């Protein structure tokens, strides 16, 4: 069982690599695709898991405390993002900010309602694991309100769902805060654009390509005799090309971590320029 579950987790992580988990803008198509994948994955695991005739208690605890909640947590997360995006109102930045704030408040409510279990889980305690994460051994004095336990007590203890919700909500909190930050950033960009000459230029390439260009300009020291800092450069690029580059330092870190072709997009720009010059020479 361990080998099978380890392989499934590896497959899940590989699937998630196709999604930019740092972004607060994931397409609906990508969300639907990953949701369907995770649903199928959990169903496959359930079929395999309940077929085992005997499972050691320590293995069952690990499964319901760590393995299943990790996958289910991602499923709940992407499902919630999908719902948030579909229900997102049309309106001003203030309207959107109020909407995202209500979603954040909802996370606080779950935390308050499950404070004892949250503290148990986050403190890495284990003395109640047999009650929380072993099927059919729940202590009724602990209390549990989970339709997931009632509907499928062969593949749930109820508390595995709560762990998944904790994982989901922590990712959601980051996602929603990034949404709020993006709104604030867009307000600044719009304000700055008002002072720039009117232009319809909009960056339509990958954000990472513009970040790579920004850091290249910073490294070249061609701006303000080398006295322009990266924040000024990125803000100028965002303003001119009407784009929010988000947490560009994180993007820069990922660029540095490339195993090959660390200046991938700069090289592509150079290749395209050389090709154009060659074509112009032939005319």
Secondary structure, 3 states (H helix, E strand, C coil): CHHHHHHHHHHHHHHHCCCCCCCCCCCHHHHHHHHHHHHHHHHHHHHHHHHCCCCCHHHHHHHHHHHHHHHHHHHHHHHHHHHHHHHCCCCCHHHHHHHHHHHHHHHHHHHHHCHHHHHHHHCCCCCCHHHHCCCCCCCHHHCCCCHHHHHCCCCCCCHHHHHHHHHHHHHHHHHHHHHHHHHHHHHHHHHHHCCCCCCCCCCCCCHHHHHHHHHHHHHHCCCHHHCCCHHHHHHHHHHHHCCCCCCHHHHHHHHHCCCCCCCHHHHHHHHHHHHHHHHHHCC
